[in-house]
Amino acid sequence: MNIEELRALCLSMPAVTEDVKWDNDLCFSVGGKMFCVASLEPPFSFSFKVTDAEFDRLVELTNIVPAPYLARYKWVMAKKGHPLTSIEIEKMLWSSYTLIKSKLSKKQWQAALQNAG
């Protein structure tokens, strides 16, 4: 999966916004809370939130590491050469989106839907 495919997938999810943070990271959020961050600088890498069990499993794989600054919140970073298929990535990004969305209050979710247009 490349940056364009990742962007298309994330933006297909309800009420998702994107912005650039830290000068070179493309961030995807729902209700103002990030669920995926992708590097705009080569080599392509991206980070996302996972469950506790998935975190332990994924960091054992090649080129998947605890995400810098976010590992304590159970985020992983997939670097170039990771073994995940596009289907696995899609499932994990939907899971990350759902984990973050589930923490929003009903009011925050309604506002996110309205702001998405």
Secondary structure, DSSP 4 states (H G I P E B T S, - for coil): --HHHHHHHHHTSTTEEEEEETTTEEEEEETTEEEEEEESSSSP-EEEE--HHHHHHHTTSTTEEEPTTTGGGTEEEEPTT----HHHHHHHHHHHHHHHHTTS-HHHHHHHHHHH-
